[in-house]
C-alpha cells in the first residue's frame, strides 16, 4: 500500500470533477461501513440514529447489556439509574429498532416492559414506539 502522503499528492493532481466524484464515492463507502457497523453494534446504531448523542460509560454498559438480551444470552434485565440517563430512549425507541434491523428473521420484537415513576413517560414511549420503529428500521 502506498504511503498516505503519496496518495494525497495524487488526489491533489486530479481535476475538480474527478475529485468531487472520488469524494462522493468515499462518502458512500463510509455510509455503507457505518450502517454495517450499526447493524452489529448497538452503540454504533445509537450514534448513527442520534448524531448529537454524547456517549458515557453508563451508555456503554447499557448497550452491552442490551446486546446480551438481544442475543438471548441474558433473559432479564433491570436498569436502575436516575432520571434523564437515556434509559427510556435506549430501551423503548432505539433497542427495538436495532433489534429488528439486526434480526429481521425474527418477525416480532416485544418492546421492553417499561415501569416508570412518571406515568406520562410510559404513555409517550408506548405511543411513539410504533412511529419511531418504522422510521428507524428502514435506515439500517
Protein Blocks (a to p, Z undefined) as FASTA:
>chain_A
ZZfklmmmmmmmpcfklmmmmmmmmmmmmmmmmmmmmmmpmklmmmmmmmmbccdfklmm
mmmmmmmmmnomambdcddddehilmmmmmmmmmmmmmmmmmmmlmbacddddddfblkl
mmmmmmmmmmmmmmmmmmZZ
